[in-house]
Amino acid sequence: MFLQGNEACALGAIAAGCRFYAGYPITPSSEIMERMAVELPKADGTFIQMEDEIGSIGAVIGAAWTGAKSMTATSGPGLSLMLENIGYGIMTETPCVIVDVQRAGPSTGQATKVASGDVMQVRWGTHGDYEIIAFSPWSVQEMYELTIKAFNLAETYRTPVFLLSDEAVGHLREKAELSKDVEIIKRSPKSDKPFFGPGALMPTLGQGKKLSITGSTHDEWGIRKTQSPEIQAKFTTHFCDKIRLNADRITEYEEYYLDGQTTVLVIAYGFTARSALRAVELAREKGGKAGLLRLKTVWPMPENKLKSLPTSISKIIVPEMNQGQVIREFR
Amino acid sequence: MYKEIRFTGFGGQGIILVGHIVGDAATIHENKQATLTQSYGPESRGGACSAQLIISDKPINYPHLTSPDILFAMSPEGYHKYKNEVKPGGIILVEENIPVNNPPRGIKLVHIPATRLAEGLGKKIVANMIMLGALAAITKIVGQAALRKAIAASVPRGTDEFNLKAFETGIDYALKPQMHTDKHG
């Protein structure tokens, strides 16, 4: 199909089993919402336009607890409003997908112009101690594939997962192969295990269990434990470890011309990586020994890969559509 | 093969749609690579809009235009804003109502009476399809058969015959020997 990145994201969500979407339209993400409004009723799903982004993410988290795979899409200004509830999603270990089609900020900024200014916002935007997963697609094809992966990792690690896109990929139209034969992680039927913490499966409301779901620190059964340093330590360790200890399974990257001869390495993510690859190829045509490491996941970082980079590299360039955010990870 | 085309006009004229159709024809029906980007104001109807298409036989990393081979202009603002970026030896297709004082040198400028021909068919809204027919006949950037399939797949259901009729009208006009063409420089 010759289609737009945002549309591919919506179709990826449907293919991944998403059956609930709540959102509030915002440029440059609105085509995701428009397409979900068309596709979800056909798939027996539920679409709702909420009063704002705070309500949207609240509905998405609530829907996840009814058993639905759920998603919302927004841009920076909307994500700023969602941050409090995203922390609630992390604390309650709620699987869901949040798409951020980035535009130029801060504040309302430039609605139709591309930027990568939210890359640290998705990492650290909500308060507290946690790790996050964020994919960074560079093509229409990846808007489809990485949306599906975002849903799968949300289920596997029971956490909100970001698809950190941008205006350029969201609005780009190009050819994409939308395979229907995709690997999907289904939610397990009810189990007798504890509801929260290591190994706990996502429970569903209305199955006869007494569920306590709270943003306050809680134990395996959801009982509030706001005075216990042990429980606080246990659960924040769990929120971090479930991602840190699986980083090699979660992280995805691509290498171009990266070997023992490479002297200049470009590390790039999202749409910028396409320009970076073009620049690397132009440099190589002129005899430069340039290479590219493209991050498909920005969070977590592929730390083991970074530690094993060839010693021939004397310079690392990190182009970003911001004033320098991810570059601080490499200094 | 590597070609850049800019489509420009007012929001509501179907400019992005034309870019989509050419991209769809090139990729799905001719198995080439294409990227389509768009720029527009916050408003879509009545505002200036532009669609940028690249067609290549290799993957396209950088999807923005550096120097277009073809400019497809349906509004005076679009024509004047983008006329000077066209590559020497390139082609500008311009709606005939647009005043083209001081056209750039070294460019083939073709006037298409798209609005007049569309009114002749009964609906001004298909002026973009007439321009598209002319583009196909003059530049051969994508085959006519591929474009016909892409039009039928892209326009609202039930309007495909009328849109295709407009497309053929554009082709017929562009193939006429008395067609108004200016060569400059």
Chai-1 contact restraints between the chains, C-beta under 6 A:
chainA,res_idxA,chainB,res_idxB,connection_type,confidence,min_distance_angstrom,max_distance_angstrom,comment,restraint_id
A,F2,B,G23,contact,1.0,0.0,6.0,A-B,restraint_1
A,F2,B,D24,contact,1.0,0.0,6.0,A-B,restraint_2
A,F2,B,T27,contact,1.0,0.0,6.0,A-B,restraint_3
A,F2,B,I28,contact,1.0,0.0,6.0,A-B,restraint_4
A,L172,B,T37,contact,1.0,0.0,6.0,A-B,restraint_5
A,L172,B,P63,contact,1.0,0.0,6.0,A-B,restraint_6
A,R173,B,G23,contact,1.0,0.0,6.0,A-B,restraint_7
A,R173,B,L36,contact,1.0,0.0,6.0,A-B,restraint_8
A,E174,B,T35,contact,1.0,0.0,6.0,A-B,restraint_9
A,K175,B,T27,contact,1.0,0.0,6.0,A-B,restraint_10
A,R274,B,N61,contact,1.0,0.0,6.0,A-B,restraint_11
A,S275,B,Y62,contact,1.0,0.0,6.0,A-B,restraint_12
A,L277,B,N61,contact,1.0,0.0,6.0,A-B,restraint_13
A,R278,B,N61,contact,1.0,0.0,6.0,A-B,restraint_14
A,R278,B,Y62,contact,1.0,0.0,6.0,A-B,restraint_15
